[in-house]
Amino acid sequence: MSSHPKFRVTPEQYLALDRKAEGKSEYYDGELFLMTGASRRHNLIVLNVGSELRAQLKSRQCEVYPSDMRVRIPNHTRYVYPDISVVCATPNFEDDQDDILLNPTVVIEVLSASTEAYDRGRKFDDYRRIPSLQEYLLIAQDERRALLNSRRLDGQWLLSEASQPDDIIDLVSISCRLSFTEIYSKVNVNQPSPDNE
């Protein structure tokens, strides 16, 4: 068995590279992970949810960010691009570039076959390190299903699942409600998935 040394970069090197790159990469403990393009269903769900949240939060001191906003996990060895992040406090950023959010209140990821285990496992483990994070919502794109992880007062996380056509997802931390009608507007979950989803 041969071993090849891995090319590792510092967080500072990563940010310098990623800010100039045409595509996006997430950063984990010295390694870069190139992000691929999203499917039609993925994009529709992200836009539906982001638009609905923006409409509900328009008159409040909250900001909704699409997937171009980085979020830093507090240990400085992890930078990610959530599909949607919401902050309902004064946004804190890592530096004067205002492109690395430190204090999201809610993070939302749209699941795909290639990322579901990671989003539900390791990535959620990392997100839980963010003290400000109150809710982590995972939305399926191949069926009408959503998993909401909510931080309780004792610091433990509670998982609830929605899968019925008339289900409403209550994001208590930001006082918003998402209906499956809005989430899945114009999304055909019965269509076969392309390989890249």
ZILINCOR-V646221 format. One record per residue. N is the residue number from 1. RES is the residue in three letters. PSI is psi as a letter, one per 20 degrees, with the letter a starting at -180 (* if undefined). Layout:
# ZILINCOR-V646221
{{N,RES,PSI} {N,RES,PSI}}
This chain:
# ZILINCOR-V646221
{{1,MET,p} {2,SER,q} {3,SER,p} {4,HIS,p} {5,PRO,p} {6,LYS,q} {7,PHE,o} {8,ARG,q} {9,VAL,q} {10,THR,r} {11,PRO,h} {12,GLU,g} {13,GLN,g} {14,TYR,g} {15,LEU,h} {16,ALA,g} {17,LEU,g} {18,ASP,h} {19,ARG,h} {20,LYS,i} {21,ALA,q} {22,GLU,h} {23,GLY,a} {24,LYS,q} {25,SER,q} {26,GLU,q} {27,TYR,p} {28,TYR,o} {29,ASP,l} {30,GLY,i} {31,GLU,q} {32,LEU,p} {33,PHE,o} {34,LEU,p} {35,MET,p} {36,THR,r} {37,GLY,q} {38,ALA,q} {39,SER,r} {40,ARG,g} {41,ARG,g} {42,HIS,g} {43,ASN,g} {44,LEU,g} {45,ILE,g} {46,VAL,g} {47,LEU,g} {48,ASN,g} {49,VAL,g} {50,GLY,g} {51,SER,g} {52,GLU,g} {53,LEU,g} {54,ARG,g} {55,ALA,g} {56,GLN,h} {57,LEU,j} {58,LYS,h} {59,SER,j} {60,ARG,r} {61,GLN,l} {62,CYS,q} {63,GLU,p} {64,VAL,p} {65,TYR,p} {66,PRO,a} {67,SER,j} {68,ASP,i} {69,MET,o} {70,ARG,q} {71,VAL,p} {72,ARG,p} {73,ILE,p} {74,PRO,h} {75,ASN,j} {76,HIS,j} {77,THR,j} {78,ARG,p} {79,TYR,p} {80,VAL,r} {81,TYR,n} {82,PRO,q} {83,ASP,g} {84,ILE,p} {85,SER,q} {86,VAL,p} {87,VAL,p} {88,CYS,l} {89,ALA,a} {90,THR,p} {91,PRO,p} {92,ASN,p} {93,PHE,q} {94,GLU,h} {95,ASP,a} {96,ASP,j} {97,GLN,i} {98,ASP,k} {99,ASP,j} {100,ILE,o} {101,LEU,p} {102,LEU,i} {103,ASN,l} {104,PRO,q} {105,THR,g} {106,VAL,p} {107,VAL,p} {108,ILE,p} {109,GLU,p} {110,VAL,p} {111,LEU,q} {112,SER,r} {113,ALA,h} {114,SER,i} {115,THR,i} {116,GLU,g} {117,ALA,g} {118,TYR,g} {119,ASP,h} {120,ARG,h} {121,GLY,e} {122,ARG,g} {123,LYS,h} {124,PHE,h} {125,ASP,g} {126,ASP,g} {127,TYR,h} {128,ARG,i} {129,ARG,i} {130,ILE,o} {131,PRO,h} {132,SER,i} {133,LEU,p} {134,GLN,h} {135,GLU,q} {136,TYR,o} {137,LEU,p} {138,LEU,p} {139,ILE,p} {140,ALA,q} {141,GLN,i} {142,ASP,j} {143,GLU,r} {144,ARG,n} {145,ARG,q} {146,ALA,q} {147,LEU,p} {148,LEU,p} {149,ASN,p} {150,SER,p} {151,ARG,p} {152,ARG,r} {153,LEU,h} {154,ASP,j} {155,GLY,i} {156,GLN,r} {157,TRP,p} {158,LEU,p} {159,LEU,p} {160,SER,q} {161,GLU,q} {162,ALA,p} {163,SER,j} {164,GLN,q} {165,PRO,h} {166,ASP,j} {167,ASP,q} {168,ILE,p} {169,ILE,o} {170,ASP,o} {171,LEU,n} {172,VAL,h} {173,SER,h} {174,ILE,j} {175,SER,l} {176,CYS,q} {177,ARG,p} {178,LEU,p} {179,SER,q} {180,PHE,h} {181,THR,g} {182,GLU,g} {183,ILE,g} {184,TYR,k} {185,SER,p} {186,LYS,j} {187,VAL,p} {188,ASN,n} {189,VAL,i} {190,ASN,i} {191,GLN,p} {192,PRO,q} {193,SER,p} {194,PRO,q} {195,ASP,h} {196,ASN,i} {197,GLU,*}}
